[in-house]
Amino acid sequence: MATIVPFKALRPKPELASKLASRPYDVLNSAEAREEVKDNAYSFLHITKSEVDLPESTDIHSAAIYQQAKANLDAFIRKEILFRELKPCYYIYELTMNGRSQTGLVCGSTVDDYLNDVIKKHEFTRPEKEQDRINHISISGAQTGNVFLAYRSVAEIDQLIDGWKNSHQPVYDFTADDGIAHKVWIVNDEKNIAAISNLFATKVPVTYIADGHHRAASAAKVRAALGNKATEAADYFLTTLFPSEQLYIMDYNRVVKDLNGLTPESFLLQLQQDFDCALVGKTVFKPAALHDFGMFLNGSWYKLSAKKGSWSNDPIGVLDVTILSEKVLDKILGIKDQRTDKRIDFVGGIRGLQELEKRVNSGEMQVAFSLYPVSIQQLFDIADSGNVMPPKSTWFEPKLRDGLLTHLIYDQQDF
């Protein structure tokens, strides 16, 4: 069963919350982050993307980056931009995007649950991305990135959370520049804290990582590295748990640098072994059904429909990301390991299919693929079977903002 705990969050003063809250570190590149902090000294990107305060030539994985993150976090605390909760609490976090809301519980989940597969995974991680978060957590002493967990809905949990929301005022309530509304409530009543902990311990057998595999893996490795120096706080990592029926998964698309030595014409011929290929033209093609794909090549969109027999019916084989991986990326383009191959990159659906066109038209990439989204049930089926999806198979929206609630792992520091 799932073990969760309340924690003493490091969080902003209410009047600074909207200025401080930032998009997750891994959805922005350095240039985008610099633009966002240009007129905002309070942005949490000064901590999560601390290269914004260093020369542009600085290696973003150098020691200077992580030391700058710690210095900026310390400064935010010293200036009382951030303060630490006096007692362990749970936090309710509601996000509203395009009129649709979802509500999660922010808490500490145990590293042991992660290691023992009570927290289930559906992706492998990239070593270099793990190491980046390990360095950031170890040096800053803070888990600044939230791991997004899903669980099969429990009516009693829904009722308790809804009841608290309806009877208390949120401590944070703002709409960000991207139009997404954020509300946070503090659950600080001992009776309700105990009730929440008990409900998860008795009603929720497992949880599933929806987003944040690297953050979870890094938290576990930081605790292991600390050994007998690990604090009790390092036994937990920052998570937000959402009931499954509230979640929305977007497409997660691919761009590739080259055609593995093929001409566009010969590439199209090879695709026809496993796909029916139809030229769409200049109009963006967004797949509307499983086993249909969009492809942008040489300034035109194509509709690719997987032929019968090109997929299997097991939980992994039926996925469109698997079909694309096996029949195109591996078989034709020679990309064997998407976690490490530098020829491929991934574009979240929130950026729109125009981003795929942009990456190809710039000459940076040569071909792009748009996919139909994975369903939450497919994610659960794969995680339950002990299998993993190809990398970057799911993109969840809306995203939790960094900085509203941070988990410190070094309790001995006096904040």
C-alpha positions in Angstrom: 0.0 0.0 0.0 1.1 3.6 -0.6 2.9 5.4 2.2 2.7 9.2 2.1 3.6 11.8 4.7 3.0 15.5 5.3 6.0 17.7 5.1 7.2 21.2 6.1 7.2 22.9 2.7 9.5 25.7 1.8 7.1 28.1 0.1 6.6 31.8 -1.0 4.7 34.6 0.7 1.2 34.6 -0.8 1.8 38.0 -2.4 4.8 36.7 -4.3 3.4 33.4 -5.4 2.4 34.4 -8.9 5.8 36.0 -9.5 7.9 33.2 -8.1 6.0 30.2 -9.5 7.8 29.0 -12.7 7.3 26.4 -15.3 9.2 23.1 -14.7 12.9 23.3 -15.4 12.7 20.6 -18.1 10.1 22.3 -20.4 12.3 25.3 -21.0 15.7 25.7 -22.7 18.2 28.2 -21.4 17.3 30.9 -23.8 13.6 30.6 -22.9 14.4 30.7 -19.2 16.5 33.8 -19.6 13.7 35.5 -21.4 11.2 34.6 -18.6 13.4 35.9 -15.8 14.4 39.1 -17.6 12.0 41.3 -15.7 11.4 39.0 -12.7 13.9 38.8 -9.9 11.5 36.5 -8.0 11.2 33.7 -10.6 12.0 30.3 -9.2 13.9 29.7 -12.5 16.8 31.5 -10.7 17.1 28.3 -8.7 15.9 25.6 -11.2 17.6 27.1 -14.3 20.4 29.0 -12.5 22.4 29.5 -15.7 20.2 32.5 -16.2 22.5 34.3 -13.7 25.7 33.1 -15.3 27.4 33.9 -18.6 25.7 32.2 -21.6 28.9 30.3 -22.3 28.6 28.4 -19.0 28.2 24.7 -19.3 24.8 24.0 -17.9 26.1 20.8 -16.2 29.1 22.4 -14.6 29.6 22.7 -10.9 29.1 26.5 -11.2 25.4 25.9 -12.2 24.6 23.9 -9.1 26.5 26.2 -6.7 24.6 29.2 -8.2 21.3 27.4 -7.6 22.2 26.9 -4.0 23.3 30.5 -3.6 20.1 31.7 -5.1 18.0 29.4 -2.9 19.8 30.6 0.2 19.3 34.2 -0.9 15.6 33.7 -1.4 15.4 32.3 2.1 17.5 35.0 3.7 15.4 37.7 2.1 12.3 35.9 3.3 10.9 35.5 -0.2 10.6 31.9 0.8 9.8 30.6 4.3 9.4 27.1 5.8 6.2 25.8 7.2 6.3 25.4 11.0 4.7 21.9 11.0 4.3 19.1 8.5 1.2 19.6 6.3 -0.5 18.2 3.3 -1.2 20.6 0.4 -4.1 20.5 -2.1 -3.1 21.8 -5.6 -5.8 22.6 -8.2 -4.9 23.4 -11.8 -7.5 24.7 -14.3 -6.7 24.8 -18.0 -9.2 25.7 -20.7 -12.0 25.4 -18.2 -11.0 21.9 -17.1 -9.7 21.3 -13.5 -7.7 18.6 -11.8 -6.9 18.5 -8.1 -3.9 16.7 -6.5 -2.5 16.1 -3.1 1.1 17.4 -2.5 3.0 15.2 -0.1 6.1 13.2 0.5 6.3 9.7 -1.0 8.8 7.2 0.2 12.0 6.3 -1.6 11.3 2.7 -0.3 8.0 2.6 -2.2 9.8 3.7 -5.3 12.5 1.0 -4.9 9.9 -1.7 -4.0 7.7 -0.9 -7.0 4.8 0.4 -4.9 5.4 3.4 -7.1 5.3 2.0 -10.6 7.3 3.2 -13.5 6.6 3.1 -17.2 9.8 4.6 -18.6 13.6 4.1 -18.4 15.6 7.2 -17.6 18.5 9.0 -19.3 21.7 8.8 -17.3 22.7 12.4 -18.0 19.3 13.8 -17.0 19.5 11.8 -13.8 22.9 13.1 -13.0 21.8 16.7 -13.5 19.0 16.3 -10.9 21.3 14.3 -8.5 23.8 17.2 -8.6 21.0 19.8 -8.2 19.4 18.1 -5.2 22.7 17.2 -3.5 24.2 20.7 -3.7 21.0 22.8 -3.1 19.7 20.4 -0.5 16.2 20.8 -2.0 13.9 18.8 -4.2 12.6 21.6 -6.3 10.8 19.5 -9.0 7.6 17.7 -8.3 7.0 14.1 -9.3 3.5 13.7 -10.8 1.8 10.5 -9.6 -1.5 9.0 -10.6 -3.7 6.5 -8.6 -7.0 4.8 -9.3 -9.6 7.0 -7.8 -11.0 6.4 -4.3 -14.3 8.1 -3.4 -13.4 8.7 0.2 -10.2 10.6 -0.8 -12.1 12.7 -3.3 -14.7 13.5 -0.7 -12.2 14.5 1.9 -10.2 16.7 -0.5 -13.3 18.3 -1.9 -14.7 18.9 1.6 -11.5 20.7 2.6 -11.5 22.9 -0.6 -15.1 23.9 -0.1 -14.6 24.8 3.6 -11.3 26.6 3.5 -9.7 29.5 1.6 -6.7 28.8 -0.7 -3.4 30.2 0.4 -2.4 30.7 -3.3 -4.9 31.7 -6.0 -3.6 33.1 -9.3 -3.7 32.7 -13.0 -0.3 32.4 -14.8 0.7 34.2 -18.0 -0.2 31.0 -20.0 -3.8 31.2 -18.7 -3.5 28.2 -16.3 -5.1 28.9 -12.9 -3.4 27.6 -9.8 -4.9 27.2 -6.3 -3.2 25.7 -3.2 -4.8 24.9 0.1 -2.9 23.9 3.3 -4.2 20.9 5.2 -2.9 21.6 8.7 -5.5 19.9 10.9 -4.1 16.8 12.6 -7.3 14.8 12.3 -7.5 15.4 8.5 -3.8 14.8 8.1 -4.2 11.4 9.8 -7.3 10.6 7.8 -5.5 11.3 4.5 -2.5 9.2 5.4 -4.7 6.3 6.5 -6.8 6.4 3.3 -3.7 6.1 1.1 -2.3 3.3 3.4 -5.5 1.3 3.2 -7.2 2.2 -0.1 -4.3 2.8 -2.6 -2.3 -0.3 -3.3 0.0 1.4 -5.8 0.7 4.7 -7.5 2.1 5.4 -11.0 4.6 7.9 -12.1 2.9 10.0 -14.7 5.6 12.6 -15.1 9.0 12.9 -13.3 10.8 9.6 -13.7 14.2 11.4 -13.6 13.3 13.4 -10.5 12.1 10.2 -8.6 15.2 8.2 -9.6 17.5 11.0 -8.6 15.9 11.4 -5.2 16.5 7.7 -4.6 20.1 7.9 -5.7 20.8 10.9 -3.6 19.5 9.1 -0.5 21.7 6.1 -1.3 24.7 8.3 -1.8 24.1 10.0 1.6 24.3 6.6 3.3 24.3 6.9 7.1 24.4 10.7 6.7 20.9 10.7 5.2 18.3 12.7 7.1 14.8 11.4 7.6 13.6 14.0 5.1 15.8 12.3 2.4 13.7 9.1 2.8 10.9 11.0 1.0 10.6 12.9 -2.2 8.2 15.6 -3.4 5.1 14.3 -5.2 1.6 15.3 -6.2 -0.9 12.5 -6.5 -3.9 12.9 -8.9 -6.9 10.6 -9.3 -6.7 9.0 -12.7 -10.0 10.1 -14.2 -8.9 13.8 -13.8 -5.8 13.5 -15.9 -5.2 14.6 -19.5 -2.4 13.2 -21.6 -1.3 15.0 -24.7 0.8 13.7 -27.6 4.6 13.5 -27.3 6.2 13.9 -30.7 9.6 13.2 -32.3 12.1 15.0 -34.5 15.1 13.4 -36.1 18.3 15.1 -37.4 18.8 13.0 -40.5 17.4 10.2 -42.7 20.3 7.7 -41.9 21.8 8.3 -45.4 18.6 7.9 -47.3 17.1 10.4 -49.7 13.5 11.5 -48.9 12.3 9.4 -51.9 14.0 6.2 -50.7 12.9 6.9 -47.1 9.3 7.1 -48.3 9.6 3.9 -50.2 10.9 2.0 -47.1 8.1 3.4 -45.0 5.6 1.8 -47.4 6.6 -1.7 -46.1 4.7 -1.1 -42.9 2.6 2.0 -43.5 0.1 3.4 -46.0 1.5 6.8 -46.9 -0.6 9.6 -48.1 0.5 13.1 -48.9 -1.5 15.8 -47.0 0.4 18.8 -48.1 1.0 22.1 -46.2 -1.9 21.5 -43.8 -0.7 20.3 -40.4 -1.8 16.7 -39.8 -2.8 15.7 -36.3 -3.5 12.0 -35.8 -7.1 11.4 -34.7 -6.9 7.7 -34.1 -4.6 4.9 -32.9 -2.0 3.7 -35.4 -2.2 6.9 -37.5 0.9 9.2 -37.5 1.7 12.5 -39.0 5.1 13.1 -40.7 6.6 16.4 -41.7 9.3 16.0 -44.4 10.6 18.3 -47.1 8.0 21.0 -46.3 5.0 18.7 -46.5 2.8 16.7 -44.1 2.0 13.0 -44.7 -0.5 10.7 -43.1 1.1 7.4 -42.2 -1.3 4.5 -41.3 0.2 1.4 -39.8 -0.7 -1.7 -41.8 -2.3 -4.6 -40.1 0.4 -7.0 -38.8 2.8 -4.2 -38.0 1.9 -4.3 -34.3 1.2 -6.9 -31.6 -1.6 -6.8 -29.1 0.4 -7.0 -25.9 0.4 -3.8 -23.7 3.7 -2.5 -25.2 3.4 -3.7 -28.8 0.0 -2.0 -29.4 1.4 1.4 -28.5 1.9 3.9 -31.3 5.2 4.9 -29.8 6.3 1.3 -30.1 5.2 1.0 -33.7 7.1 4.2 -34.6 10.2 3.0 -32.6 10.3 -0.4 -34.1 9.2 0.2 -37.7 10.7 3.6 -38.4 13.2 4.8 -35.8 15.1 1.5 -35.4 14.4 -0.4 -38.6 14.9 2.5 -41.1 16.7 5.4 -39.3 19.0 3.2 -37.2 18.1 4.8 -33.8 18.5 1.9 -31.4 18.4 3.6 -28.0 16.3 6.8 -27.9 17.5 7.5 -24.4 21.1 8.1 -25.5 21.0 8.7 -29.3 21.7 12.4 -30.0 20.0 12.3 -33.4 16.5 12.3 -31.9 14.7 14.8 -29.8 11.2 15.0 -28.2 8.6 17.7 -28.5 5.7 17.9 -26.0 2.2 18.4 -27.4 1.7 21.6 -25.5 4.2 23.3 -28.0 1.9 22.4 -30.9 2.7 20.8 -34.2 4.0 24.0 -35.6 7.0 23.5 -33.4 7.7 20.3 -35.4 7.6 22.3 -38.6 9.9 25.0 -37.1 12.5 22.4 -36.0 12.6 20.9 -39.5 12.3 24.1 -41.5 15.3 25.6 -39.6 17.5 22.8 -40.9 18.2 21.5 -37.3 16.1 18.4 -38.0 15.2 16.6 -41.2 11.9 14.8 -40.3 9.3 15.0 -37.6 6.5 12.7 -36.4 3.3 13.5 -34.6 1.6 10.7 -32.6 -1.8 10.0 -31.1 -1.7 10.3 -27.3 -1.3 7.3 -25.0 -4.3 6.7 -22.7 -4.0 6.5 -18.9 -5.3 3.0 -19.0 -2.5 2.0 -21.4 0.0 3.6 -19.0 -1.5 1.6 -16.0 -1.5 -1.7 -18.0 2.1 -1.3 -19.0 3.3 -0.4 -15.5 1.3 -3.2 -14.0 2.9 -5.7 -16.4 6.4 -4.6 -15.4 7.2 -3.3 -18.8 8.3 0.1 -19.9 7.3 2.4 -22.7 9.7 3.9 -25.2 11.2 7.1 -23.8 9.0 10.2 -23.7 5.7 8.5 -24.5 3.4 10.7 -22.4 3.0 14.4 -22.0 0.7 15.5 -19.2 -1.0 19.0 -19.1 -1.4 21.2 -17.2 2.0 21.2 -15.5 2.6 21.8 -11.8 4.5 25.0 -11.2 7.9 24.8 -9.5 8.6 26.9 -6.4 5.2 26.9 -4.8 6.1 23.9 -2.6 9.7 22.7 -2.2 10.9 19.8 -0.1 14.2 20.3 1.8 16.2 17.1 2.5 18.7 18.7 4.9 16.6 19.1 8.1 19.6 20.2 10.1 19.7 23.6 8.3 18.1 26.3 10.4 15.6 28.1 8.2 
